[in-house]
Structures are given as structure tokens and as C-alpha cells.
Amino acid sequence: MIRTIFRLAFTGIALLAVVAGSTPSQAGQVLTVEIGPVIANSGAGAAYYFDVNLTNSTSTNLTLGGFSIGITTNNANVQFAQATTDTTTPYLFTGYSLFAPDITSSIASSPAAQIIAGDVFFDPSQNLAGADFMQTNTAGLARIYFDFSGTIDPSLAFSLVTDANITNLSGPAGDSITGSVTSIGNSLYNIDLIETATVPEPTTVLLALQALASFTAFYRGIKVRTSHRSDI
């Protein structure tokens, strides 16, 4: 529970705080998300996995600051386990991930199995505003691990959640650059780009940082008091 709260807090603040200048996205162009084939996992953990990749199908180079993706299936035998950055195709934020290697945001089993993964570009030195994503390049977004009750169904299919509130991309200023998300068949999806919005006001960032600082102090206080009680 605490980890989830920190993840949500840091995600929101990182999206607000990474405010270096960027060129607005070009509206009307698309990026393509591909859900890869299911592969049996020979290592520890869940029995199966598949990769989700992103391709820059636009006519320009982009700078990305964060993303969130939702994956779902109507197959009741699927139990999602984890989303990681261990993609075969080099991960989008390699070396600059805030949450790597575990980028799981949430897992649900009802009304349909669903997993949401997300990450934020983070450069401690603040020299870089986001990940440069060149035209025609493909990058890994997530490796999705899952278990399956019984013998796996060859027709098993997974879908990208097309709600732009769940599946979305952001620019380096934390502004959503996602318009509509649509299926184009064969496990491929287009994310339409919109113009980026204005950079958040510094006062908003300051208030967010202050809120996180207060929460961190409160949480540390709880840990200290709990530790003292255990010593009695």
C-alpha cells in the first residue's frame, strides 16, 4: 500500500517537475504500439510473458517524459503477475527510469484481467529533459508476465486498453501528448498525437514537492515509532 502511494506521488511530481523546454508534438501523427507473441518463461516467476513495444511512426523526432499502458484480456484463465523493463528491444528509458525494473502500477482481475504499467524518465543530474525517440525507432515499453490456469490456449489474445486516461504518453514537461488510441489489427495500435499543453506553473510544482515532503516525514515518523515499540 505504501509503495503504491509513493509510486503515485513520485509519478505525479516527476511529470510536473521535468519542465525543460521541448518542441511540441505534431498533431495528427501517430506512434504504434505492438503487443508481442506469448513466450514460455524459462526463468523464475510467472510461467509466461510477452513484450509491448513502441515505434515512432511519425515524421519527426520526439522527446518523451513518461508513459502508461493498460493491457487486458477476456480470458478468465489469465492471472497477470508483473510488468518489468526487461524487454528484448532496448527499453525506452534505459538508464533513466524512475521505477525500473518493476513498473507495475496496478493489477485487477475483475471485470476482466488487466494490468497497468507506467514509468517516468528521470535524470538525477537534470541535464536531460526526456528520452530522445527518433523517427522510425522502436523501443520496449514493458515485459508483461502472467500465469495461466491449465493448458494455455493457442488463441489467447491480449488487448491494449484504448482509454487515453490509462494508455498515454507524455512529453518532457509532463503534458499528455495522447489523443485517441485505436486498434489497427494484428496486435497493433495507433496513438494519435496532440499538441503539448503549457508547462505547469512553478508554484504548482513547489506545492507538489512540499506535499510529498510532508508525507515522507509522516511515513518516517510512523516507522520510527513502530521501531521504538518493537524495542520495548
Secondary structure, 3 states (H helix, E strand, C coil): CHHHHHHHHHHHHHHHHCCCCCCCCCCCCEEEEEECCCEECCCCCCCEEEEEEEECCCCCCEEECEEEEEEEECCCCEEEEEEECCCCCCECCCCCECCCCECEEEEECCCCEEEEEEEEECCCCCCCCCEEECCCCEEEEEEEEEEECCCCCCCCCCEECCCCCCCEEECCCCCECEEEEEEEECCEEEEEECCCCCCCCHHHHHHHHHHHHHHHHHHHHHHHHHHHHHHC
